[in-house]
Amino acid sequence: MRVFIAGAGGAIGARLVPQLVQRGHEVIGSSRRPEKADRLRALGAEPVVLDLLDADAVRSAIAAAKPGAIVHQATALAGMSDFKHFDRSFAATNRLRTTGTDALLAAAREFGVSRLVAQSYAGWPYAREGGAVKSEEDPLDPTPVPAMRETLAGIRHLERSVTEAGGVALRYGGFYGAPDDAQLEPVRARRFPIVGDGAGVWSFVHLDDAATATVLALEQRATGIYNVVDDEPAAVREWLPVLAEAIGAKPPRRVPRWLARLAAGEVGVVLMTETRGASNRKAKGELGWTLRQPSWRQGFADAYRGAT
């Protein structure tokens, strides 16, 4: 089929485009940055420069592309490091998840595109109570930290709009595997500490595995919500030292909650001590998804070998 990928120039787009092309699909890949056109072309996509927040431009792009499916992977997360002002840091991504999603869905309705896949997130939005690992049926956080409210509202808007339109929202875990992974430098510089008991549970997924799950969801006309994470949700105190070792860094520091709150606000404390992980049982069972990196334990070592 012809697949229009919004945000094809991002980390997951670079893995998704080649997989789709290899399986015989025609890919039209959009990016708001003209300099990414050559890269997209080299990956096998037909490049389009597009501002997803311009509804008229989105309409024109979809009309010209005539796709059979739309994949929404657009975010603005590069260099995100200010957890203390979380919503402010995510403001551009929140607009892409709301205004950008609305523009894509309006164009999809007008031009009869019924296959829809969108990027959501499983890393911290689940309710911070009950079990450590959550399924798609579990509720999202009803009382998020004030600094995260707008970002969670953006995720809710995207998921509700896409699923009501008959599409699928993929709640990815934390991505890893990119050679320029932004999380490596703070770990290497020991600026990514274990806070308090380090009990916050995180879920990860290698970018290649995330792309494979996306292809399966697209080809199988999946609907609803799926967690796209690896097999081993883990507390910060477990995975962070392993990542440090994988990149040849010194072990992470340990800091008390009060000190982390001063530096990174309540958001930083919650991410390190209270978040819940996600189960991939549904995606593996219903999509037939097989992971090449079932766990971050080996995945970190394989992805960052030579990154010391």
C-alpha positions in Angstrom: 0.0 0.0 0.0 1.0 3.7 -0.1 1.9 4.8 3.4 2.2 8.4 4.4 4.5 8.8 7.5 4.3 12.2 9.3 7.5 12.7 11.1 9.5 10.2 9.0 12.7 12.0 9.7 12.8 11.1 13.3 14.6 8.2 15.2 11.8 5.7 14.6 11.1 6.9 11.1 14.6 6.0 10.0 13.9 2.4 11.1 10.3 2.3 9.9 10.8 3.5 6.3 13.3 0.8 5.3 11.1 -2.0 6.8 8.1 -0.8 4.9 10.0 -0.5 1.7 11.5 -3.9 2.1 7.9 -5.4 2.5 6.9 -3.8 -0.8 5.1 -0.7 0.4 5.4 2.7 -1.2 6.4 5.3 1.4 5.8 9.1 1.4 7.7 10.5 4.3 7.2 14.0 5.7 9.5 16.2 7.8 9.3 19.9 8.6 13.0 20.2 7.9 14.0 20.4 4.2 17.5 19.2 4.9 16.1 15.7 5.8 14.7 15.2 2.3 17.9 13.6 1.0 18.1 11.2 3.9 14.5 10.1 3.4 15.1 9.6 -0.3 18.1 7.5 0.5 16.0 5.3 2.8 13.5 4.7 0.0 10.8 7.2 0.8 9.4 10.0 -1.4 10.2 13.1 0.8 7.7 15.9 1.6 8.4 19.0 3.5 5.4 19.6 5.8 4.4 21.6 8.9 1.9 19.3 10.6 0.4 22.3 12.4 -0.7 23.8 9.1 -4.0 22.1 8.4 -4.2 23.4 4.8 -0.7 22.1 4.1 -1.6 18.7 5.6 -4.8 18.5 3.5 -2.8 19.3 0.3 -0.1 16.8 1.2 -2.6 14.0 1.8 -4.5 14.9 -1.3 -1.3 14.7 -3.4 0.0 11.5 -1.8 -3.2 9.5 -2.1 -2.1 7.1 0.7 -3.9 4.0 1.8 -2.6 4.5 5.3 -1.3 7.3 7.5 1.3 6.9 10.3 1.7 9.7 12.8 5.3 9.7 14.2 5.8 13.4 14.6 7.3 14.7 17.8 9.7 17.4 18.9 11.7 15.7 21.6 15.3 16.4 20.5 17.4 17.7 23.4 14.5 17.4 26.0 16.2 17.6 29.4 14.3 20.1 31.5 12.1 17.8 33.7 11.4 20.6 36.2 9.4 22.4 33.5 8.0 19.3 31.9 5.0 20.7 30.0 7.0 23.7 28.8 9.6 21.3 27.4 7.0 19.2 25.7 4.9 22.1 24.4 5.8 21.6 20.7 5.2 17.8 21.0 1.9 18.5 22.7 0.8 20.6 19.7 1.8 17.9 17.3 -0.3 15.4 19.4 -3.3 17.7 19.4 -3.4 20.1 16.5 -1.3 17.9 14.3 -3.4 14.8 15.0 -6.6 16.7 14.3 -5.2 17.9 10.9 -4.2 14.4 9.9 -7.5 12.9 10.9 -9.5 15.6 9.1 -7.5 14.9 5.9 -7.9 11.2 6.4 -11.7 11.6 6.7 -11.9 13.8 3.6 -9.8 11.5 1.4 -11.1 8.2 2.7 -7.9 6.9 4.5 -9.1 4.4 7.0 -5.8 2.9 8.2 -4.3 5.0 10.9 -1.4 4.4 13.3 -0.1 7.0 15.8 2.7 7.2 18.3 1.8 7.3 22.0 3.8 6.6 25.1 3.9 4.0 27.9 6.8 5.3 29.9 5.1 7.3 32.7 1.3 8.0 32.0 -0.1 5.0 33.9 -1.6 5.5 37.3 1.0 5.4 40.0 -0.8 2.9 42.2 -1.3 -0.9 42.3 0.9 -3.3 40.4 4.3 -2.4 39.0 3.4 -3.4 35.4 0.3 -2.2 33.6 -1.8 -3.5 30.7 -3.6 -1.4 28.1 -6.8 -1.8 30.2 -5.3 -0.1 33.2 -6.1 3.6 33.8 -3.8 6.4 33.1 -2.8 8.7 36.0 -5.9 10.5 37.3 -3.7 12.9 39.4 -0.6 13.7 37.4 2.1 16.0 38.8 0.9 19.5 37.9 3.9 20.1 35.6 2.9 17.0 33.5 -0.9 17.7 33.1 -0.7 19.3 29.7 1.5 16.6 28.3 -0.8 13.8 29.6 -3.8 15.7 28.2 -2.0 15.7 24.8 -1.5 11.9 25.0 -5.1 11.4 26.0 -6.3 13.6 23.1 -4.2 11.7 20.5 -5.3 8.2 21.8 -8.9 9.1 22.0 -9.1 10.8 18.6 -7.2 8.1 16.7 -9.0 5.1 18.3 -12.4 6.8 17.8 -11.5 7.1 14.1 -10.8 3.4 13.9 -7.1 3.6 14.2 -4.4 2.3 16.6 -2.3 4.2 19.1 1.0 2.5 20.0 2.3 3.2 23.5 6.0 2.8 22.9 8.4 2.3 25.7 11.6 4.4 26.0 13.4 4.2 22.8 17.1 3.1 22.6 19.5 2.1 19.9 20.1 5.4 18.1 23.9 6.2 17.8 23.2 9.8 18.9 21.0 8.8 21.8 20.6 11.9 24.0 20.3 9.9 27.2 23.9 8.7 27.0 25.7 11.9 27.8 24.0 12.6 31.1 24.7 9.0 32.2 28.3 9.3 31.1 28.7 12.6 33.0 26.9 11.1 36.1 24.2 13.7 35.8 21.5 10.9 35.7 21.3 9.7 39.3 19.3 7.1 41.1 16.8 9.0 43.2 15.7 7.7 46.6 15.0 4.0 46.4 15.0 4.1 42.6 11.8 2.1 42.5 10.2 3.8 39.5 9.6 1.1 36.8 10.5 1.9 33.2 9.8 0.0 30.0 12.1 0.2 27.0 12.0 -0.9 23.4 14.8 -1.0 20.8 14.0 1.2 17.8 14.2 -1.7 15.4 11.6 -3.7 17.4 9.4 -0.6 17.7 9.4 -0.2 13.9 8.6 -3.9 13.4 5.6 -3.7 15.7 4.4 -0.6 13.8 4.6 -2.4 10.5 2.6 -5.3 12.0 -0.1 -3.0 13.4 -0.4 -1.2 10.1 -0.6 -4.4 7.9 -3.0 -6.1 10.2 -5.4 -3.1 10.5 -5.0 -3.1 14.3 -7.3 -0.9 16.3 -7.3 0.3 19.8 -4.2 0.7 22.0 -1.1 -1.5 22.3 1.9 -1.3 24.6 5.0 -1.6 22.4 7.7 -2.5 25.0 10.2 -5.2 25.7 9.8 -8.2 28.0 11.4 -6.8 31.1 10.0 -3.6 32.8 12.6 -2.7 35.5 13.2 -0.3 38.3 15.6 2.5 37.8 18.0 1.1 40.3 18.2 -2.1 38.1 18.6 -0.7 34.6 20.5 2.5 35.1 23.7 0.8 36.4 23.5 -1.6 33.5 23.3 1.2 31.0 26.2 3.0 32.6 28.3 -0.1 32.4 27.3 -0.7 28.7 28.7 2.7 27.7 31.8 2.5 30.0 30.6 5.1 32.5 31.1 5.1 36.2 28.1 3.9 38.3 25.3 6.4 38.7 25.3 8.5 41.8 22.6 8.2 44.4 20.7 11.2 45.7 17.9 11.7 48.2 14.5 12.8 47.1 14.8 16.3 48.5 17.9 17.0 46.5 16.4 15.7 43.3 13.3 17.8 43.9 15.4 20.9 44.1 17.2 20.1 40.8 14.5 18.4 38.7 11.2 19.3 40.5 8.5 16.8 41.5 8.5 15.4 38.0 12.1 14.1 38.4 11.3 12.5 41.7 8.2 10.8 40.3 10.0 9.5 37.2 12.6 7.9 39.3 10.5 6.5 42.2 6.8 6.1 41.3 6.3 5.3 37.6 4.8 2.0 36.4 6.0 -0.2 33.6 3.9 -1.8 30.8 3.1 -5.3 29.6 3.6 -6.3 26.0 1.4 -9.4 26.2 -1.3 -8.0 24.0 1.1 -6.8 21.2 2.9 -10.2 21.2 -0.3 -12.2 21.3 -2.5 -10.3 18.8 0.1 -8.9 16.4 2.5 -11.9 16.5 5.3 -9.5 17.4 8.7 -11.1 18.0 11.4 -9.0 19.5 15.0 -9.1 18.4 15.9 -7.5 21.8 13.6 -9.0 24.4 15.4 -7.3 27.2 17.3 -4.0 27.7 19.9 -6.1 29.6 21.5 -7.5 26.4 20.0 -4.7 24.3 22.0 -1.9 25.9 25.2 -3.9 25.4 24.5 -4.7 21.8 23.3 -1.2 20.9 26.1 0.8 22.6 29.0 -1.5 22.0 31.8 0.9 21.1 30.1 4.0 22.4 32.5 4.3 25.4 
